Amino acid sequence: MAPTNHRQKIAGEATKHPALVMLRGALVAALVVGVNAAAVSTVAAGLPGLWGALLGLLIVVVFSGAGLFALHLSRNTTPTMQLAVAMASYTGRIAVFGGLLAIALSSDTLAKYVNLTVLGLVALVVVMGWMAGEIWAWSRLRVPIYNLDKEVTR
């Protein structure tokens, strides 16, 4: 048998970086859904539809990816701190997204080049794809139910 360059997984071995695995699964699903939505939007609404679809895809990937990346950065902290990071990340992302959305909806220049209806619809569809990819990746993680690093003494 030829040697392989990648590290072979041991049966039962825990996933080292679950947030990155979930990020990869979600990103792949979001890109597949987003690219297909962009193609359909271009046919349906022309160039403004394409720009709306691509902007919707970009917004979802950046904002959703930032949350999983924040969780990855907090992986070595306590569960309480991880929850605090997740909640702060979510709150911050929603606040920034709301501000950007308010600016976008009041911009006549953006509305001239971007189909805002397509942007909203594609963003919703891509979020569903992102969540499906994240759930799919999570279902394949190996997360131990107890701490394997500490030895039990009697």
Backbone as numpy.savetxt, mean C-alpha at the origin, in Angstrom:
# Nx Ny Nz CAx CAy CAz Cx Cy Cz
22.14 -31.10 -8.22 21.29 -29.92 -8.22 22.18 -28.69 -8.22
21.81 -27.70 -9.02 22.59 -26.46 -9.13 22.37 -25.59 -7.90
23.43 -24.92 -7.42 23.26 -24.04 -6.26 22.41 -22.83 -6.64
21.66 -22.34 -5.65 20.82 -21.17 -5.88 21.42 -19.97 -5.16
21.13 -18.78 -5.67 21.65 -17.55 -5.08 20.79 -17.04 -3.94
19.53 -17.44 -3.89 18.66 -16.93 -2.83 18.69 -17.85 -1.62
18.41 -17.28 -0.48 18.41 -18.02 0.77 17.18 -18.91 0.81
17.36 -20.18 1.08 16.25 -21.11 1.12 15.52 -20.97 2.45
14.19 -20.94 2.41 13.41 -20.82 3.63 13.36 -22.16 4.35
13.45 -22.07 5.65 13.32 -23.25 6.49 11.86 -23.37 6.88
11.33 -24.59 6.87 9.93 -24.79 7.22 9.66 -24.24 8.62
8.62 -23.45 8.75 8.25 -22.90 10.03 8.99 -21.63 10.40
9.92 -21.18 9.57 10.69 -19.97 9.86 9.78 -18.74 9.76
9.90 -17.85 10.73 9.08 -16.63 10.75 9.52 -15.67 9.65
8.56 -14.93 9.11 8.86 -13.89 8.14 9.55 -12.75 8.86
10.72 -12.33 8.35 11.51 -11.32 9.04 10.92 -9.92 8.95
10.41 -9.56 7.81 9.90 -8.20 7.60 8.49 -8.27 7.03
7.49 -8.55 7.88 6.13 -8.74 7.36 5.56 -7.50 6.67
5.88 -6.30 7.16 5.31 -5.10 6.53 5.84 -4.94 5.10
7.09 -5.30 4.87 7.63 -5.20 3.51 7.01 -6.24 2.59
6.74 -7.43 3.12 6.07 -8.46 2.32 4.67 -7.99 1.95
3.97 -7.40 2.93 2.63 -6.88 2.65 2.69 -5.72 1.67
3.70 -4.87 1.79 3.88 -3.75 0.87 4.08 -4.25 -0.55
4.91 -5.26 -0.71 5.16 -5.81 -2.04 3.88 -6.41 -2.63
3.14 -7.20 -1.85 1.90 -7.80 -2.34 0.87 -6.76 -2.71
0.74 -5.73 -1.86 -0.24 -4.67 -2.11 0.16 -3.85 -3.33
1.44 -3.56 -3.46 1.92 -2.75 -4.58 1.70 -3.46 -5.91
1.97 -4.73 -5.96 1.76 -5.49 -7.20 0.28 -5.46 -7.58
-0.59 -5.72 -6.61 -2.03 -5.73 -6.90 -2.51 -4.35 -7.33
-2.04 -3.31 -6.64 -2.45 -1.94 -6.98 -1.98 -1.55 -8.37
-0.77 -1.93 -8.72 -0.26 -1.59 -10.05 -1.03 -2.32 -11.16
-1.36 -3.58 -10.92 -2.13 -4.33 -11.93 -3.50 -3.67 -12.12
-4.18 -3.39 -11.01 -5.50 -2.75 -11.09 -5.38 -1.35 -11.70
-4.38 -0.58 -11.25 -4.22 0.80 -11.71 -3.89 0.92 -13.19
-3.03 0.07 -13.67 -2.66 0.11 -15.09 -3.87 -0.26 -15.96
-4.61 -1.27 -15.54 -5.82 -1.63 -16.29 -6.87 -0.52 -16.24
-7.02 0.10 -15.06 -7.96 1.21 -14.94 -7.52 2.40 -15.79
-6.23 2.63 -15.89 -5.72 3.72 -16.72 -6.02 3.46 -18.20
-5.89 2.21 -18.62 -6.19 1.88 -20.01 -7.67 2.10 -20.31
-8.53 1.63 -19.42 -9.97 1.80 -19.62 -10.33 3.29 -19.57
-9.73 4.03 -18.64 -10.02 5.46 -18.51 -9.58 6.25 -19.72
-8.47 5.85 -20.32 -7.98 6.53 -21.52 -8.95 6.34 -22.68
-9.45 5.12 -22.82 -10.41 4.85 -23.88 -11.71 5.61 -23.61
-12.15 5.65 -22.35 -13.43 6.26 -22.01 -13.39 7.78 -21.96
-12.27 8.35 -21.47 -12.25 9.80 -21.24 -11.07 10.51 -21.87
-10.32 9.82 -22.70 -9.19 10.45 -23.39 -8.03 10.76 -22.47
-7.23 11.73 -22.87 -6.02 12.09 -22.13 -6.31 12.58 -20.71
-7.36 13.40 -20.48 -7.68 13.77 -19.09 -8.02 12.55 -18.23
-8.63 11.54 -18.83 -8.92 10.30 -18.11 -7.65 9.56 -17.73
-6.69 9.54 -18.65 -5.40 8.90 -18.34 -4.71 9.60 -17.19
-4.66 10.95 -17.25 -3.99 11.70 -16.17 -4.72 11.52 -14.84
-6.04 11.48 -14.88 -6.81 11.25 -13.66 -6.53 9.88 -13.07
-6.48 8.86 -13.94 -6.22 7.50 -13.48 -4.81 7.38 -12.90
-3.83 7.95 -13.59 -2.46 7.86 -13.09 -2.28 8.62 -11.79
-2.94 9.76 -11.66 -2.87 10.53 -10.42 -3.56 9.78 -9.28
-4.68 9.16 -9.56 -5.37 8.34 -8.55 -4.50 7.18 -8.09
-3.86 6.51 -9.04 -2.95 5.41 -8.71 -1.79 5.90 -7.86
-1.19 7.00 -8.25 -0.05 7.55 -7.52 -0.43 7.92 -6.08
-1.58 8.55 -5.92 -2.03 8.96 -4.59 -2.19 7.75 -3.68
-2.84 6.71 -4.17 -3.08 5.52 -3.35 -1.75 4.84 -3.00
-0.88 4.69 -3.96 0.39 4.02 -3.71 1.23 4.79 -2.69
1.32 6.10 -2.84 2.13 6.90 -1.92 1.54 6.88 -0.51
0.25 7.15 -0.40 -0.34 7.25 0.93 -0.45 5.89 1.62
-0.86 4.87 0.92 -0.96 3.55 1.53 0.42 2.95 1.80
1.34 3.17 0.87 2.70 2.67 1.07 3.39 3.33 2.25
3.12 4.60 2.48 3.73 5.30 3.61 3.32 4.67 4.93
2.07 4.22 5.03 1.61 3.58 6.26 2.32 2.27 6.53
2.45 1.42 5.52 3.14 0.15 5.72 4.63 0.37 5.97
5.20 1.38 5.34 6.62 1.66 5.56 6.84 2.17 6.99
5.92 2.97 7.50 6.02 3.42 8.90 5.95 2.24 9.85
5.08 1.28 9.56 5.01 0.09 10.40 6.31 -0.71 10.32
6.90 -0.77 9.15 8.17 -1.48 9.01 9.25 -0.81 9.85
9.28 0.52 9.85 10.29 1.24 10.62 10.12 1.03 12.13
8.89 0.75 12.56 8.64 0.56 13.99 8.63 -0.91 14.40
9.14 -1.78 13.57 9.05 -3.22 13.81 9.76 -3.70 15.07
10.77 -2.98 15.54 11.53 -3.42 16.71 11.08 -2.76 18.00
9.93 -2.10 17.97 9.41 -1.44 19.15 8.34 -2.32 19.80
7.79 -1.85 20.89 6.74 -2.60 21.59 5.45 -2.57 20.77
4.56 -3.52 21.01 3.27 -3.50 20.30 2.49 -2.21 20.54
2.61 -1.64 21.75 1.93 -0.38 22.04 2.47 0.74 21.17
3.79 0.79 21.01 4.40 1.81 20.17 4.04 1.59 18.70
3.97 0.36 18.27 3.58 0.09 16.89 2.15 0.56 16.63
1.26 0.35 17.60 -0.10 0.84 17.45 -0.12 2.36 17.37
0.68 3.01 18.22 0.75 4.47 18.20 1.28 4.97 16.85
2.29 4.31 16.32 2.85 4.68 15.02 1.79 4.49 13.92
1.08 3.38 13.98 0.05 3.11 12.97 -1.05 4.16 13.03
-1.50 4.50 14.22 -2.57 5.49 14.36 -2.10 6.89 13.96
-0.89 7.26 14.37 -0.35 8.58 13.99 -0.13 8.65 12.48
0.38 7.57 11.91 0.60 7.54 10.47 -0.73 7.68 9.72
-1.73 6.96 10.17 -3.04 7.01 9.52 -3.64 8.42 9.63
-3.61 8.98 10.83 -4.16 10.32 11.05 -3.43 11.35 10.20
-2.11 11.28 10.18 -1.32 12.21 9.38 -1.59 12.08 7.90
-1.69 10.85 7.43 -1.95 10.63 6.01 -3.33 11.14 5.61
-4.32 10.93 6.46 -5.67 11.40 6.15 -5.69 12.94 6.13
-5.00 13.56 7.08 -4.96 15.03 7.12 -4.28 15.60 5.87
-3.16 15.04 5.49 -2.44 15.51 4.30 -3.29 15.24 3.05
-3.88 14.06 2.97 -4.71 13.72 1.83 -5.90 14.66 1.72
-6.55 14.95 2.85 -7.68 15.88 2.85 -7.28 17.26 2.37
-6.13 17.74 2.82 -5.63 19.05 2.38 -5.34 19.07 0.89
-4.68 18.04 0.40 -4.38 17.96 -1.04 -5.66 17.84 -1.86
-6.62 17.09 -1.35 -7.89 16.94 -2.06 -8.62 18.28 -2.14
-8.62 19.04 -1.05 -9.26 20.35 -1.06 -8.60 21.29 -2.07
-7.28 21.25 -2.13 -6.56 22.07 -3.10 -6.87 21.63 -4.52
-6.88 20.31 -4.75 -7.13 19.78 -6.09 -8.53 20.12 -6.57
-9.51 20.00 -5.69 -10.90 20.25 -6.11 -11.18 21.73 -6.36
-10.37 22.60 -5.78 -10.59 24.03 -6.01 -9.70 24.59 -7.12
-8.92 23.73 -7.75 -8.00 24.18 -8.79 -8.64 24.05 -10.17
-8.84 25.18 -10.81 -9.38 25.16 -12.18 -8.36 24.62 -13.17
-7.09 24.89 -12.90 -6.02 24.41 -13.79 -5.97 22.89 -13.80
-6.05 22.27 -12.63 -6.02 20.81 -12.56 -7.24 20.22 -13.26
-8.40 20.81 -13.05 -9.63 20.30 -13.66 -9.59 20.40 -15.19
-8.78 21.32 -15.71 -8.66 21.47 -17.17 -7.92 20.28 -17.80
-6.95 19.71 -17.08 -6.10 18.65 -17.63 -6.40 17.27 -17.08
-7.09 17.20 -15.95 -7.31 15.92 -15.27 -8.81 15.72 -15.08
-9.30 14.54 -15.45 -10.69 14.20 -15.21 -10.81 13.79 -13.74
-11.41 14.67 -12.91 -11.47 14.44 -11.47 -12.40 13.29 -11.10
-13.41 13.04 -11.92 -14.29 11.88 -11.67 -13.51 10.59 -11.85
-12.72 10.51 -12.89 -11.89 9.33 -13.12 -10.88 9.18 -11.99
-10.29 10.29 -11.56 -9.33 10.25 -10.46 -9.96 9.60 -9.23
-11.16 10.04 -8.86 -11.83 9.48 -7.69 -12.20 8.02 -7.85
-12.75 7.68 -9.01 -13.15 6.29 -9.24 -11.94 5.35 -9.27
-10.89 5.76 -9.95 -9.69 4.92 -10.03 -9.05 4.79 -8.65
-9.03 5.87 -7.89 -8.47 5.80 -6.54 -9.24 4.77 -5.70
-10.56 4.77 -5.80 -11.36 3.79 -5.06 -11.06 2.36 -5.50
-10.98 2.15 -6.80 -10.72 0.81 -7.33 -9.31 0.35 -6.94
-8.35 1.25 -7.00 -6.97 0.89 -6.65 -6.85 0.61 -5.16
-7.59 1.35 -4.33 -7.58 1.05 -2.88 -8.10 -0.36 -2.64
-9.14 -0.75 -3.35 -9.66 -2.12 -3.20 -8.62 -3.15 -3.64
-7.94 -2.87 -4.74 -6.87 -3.77 -5.18 -5.73 -3.81 -4.19
-5.37 -2.63 -3.63 -4.30 -2.56 -2.63 -4.66 -3.42 -1.42
-5.88 -3.26 -0.93 -6.31 -4.02 0.24 -6.33 -5.52 -0.04
-6.78 -5.90 -1.22 -6.80 -7.32 -1.58 -5.37 -7.88 -1.62
-4.45 -7.13 -2.20 -3.05 -7.57 -2.24 -2.43 -7.63 -0.86
-2.78 -6.68 -0.01 -2.26 -6.67 1.36 -2.79 -7.87 2.15
-4.07 -8.14 2.01 -4.67 -9.29 2.70 -4.08 -10.59 2.17
-3.91 -10.68 0.87 -3.33 -11.89 0.28 -1.91 -12.12 0.81
-1.12 -11.05 0.87 0.25 -11.18 1.37 0.25 -11.53 2.86
-0.63 -10.91 3.63 -0.71 -11.19 5.07 -1.07 -12.65 5.32
-1.96 -13.20 4.49 -2.39 -14.59 4.69 -1.26 -15.59 4.44
-0.19 -15.16 3.82 0.93 -16.06 3.53 2.14 -15.82 4.42
2.02 -14.90 5.38 3.13 -14.63 6.30 3.23 -15.74 7.34
4.43 -15.90 7.83 4.64 -16.82 8.95 4.95 -15.97 10.17
3.95 -15.77 11.00 4.09 -14.98 12.20 3.93 -15.92 13.38
4.98 -16.10 14.20 4.86 -17.02 15.34 3.86 -16.49 16.37
3.17 -17.41 17.02 2.20 -17.01 18.03 2.84 -16.89 19.41
4.10 -17.24 19.52 4.84 -17.07 20.76 6.27 -16.68 20.41
6.99 -16.17 21.39 8.34 -15.66 21.17 9.33 -16.82 21.14
9.94 -17.06 20.01 10.89 -18.15 19.86 12.29 -17.80 20.40
12.54 -16.52 20.64 13.88 -16.09 21.05 14.16 -16.32 22.53
13.15 -16.44 23.34 13.35 -16.61 24.78 13.20 -18.06 25.17
14.11 -18.50 25.99 14.11 -19.89 26.43 13.18 -20.04 27.62
12.42 -21.11 27.64 11.51 -21.39 28.74 12.27 -22.12 29.84
12.18 -21.63 31.06 12.84 -22.28 32.21 11.77 -22.69 33.20
12.00 -23.84 33.85 11.02 -24.32 34.85 11.63 -24.32 36.20
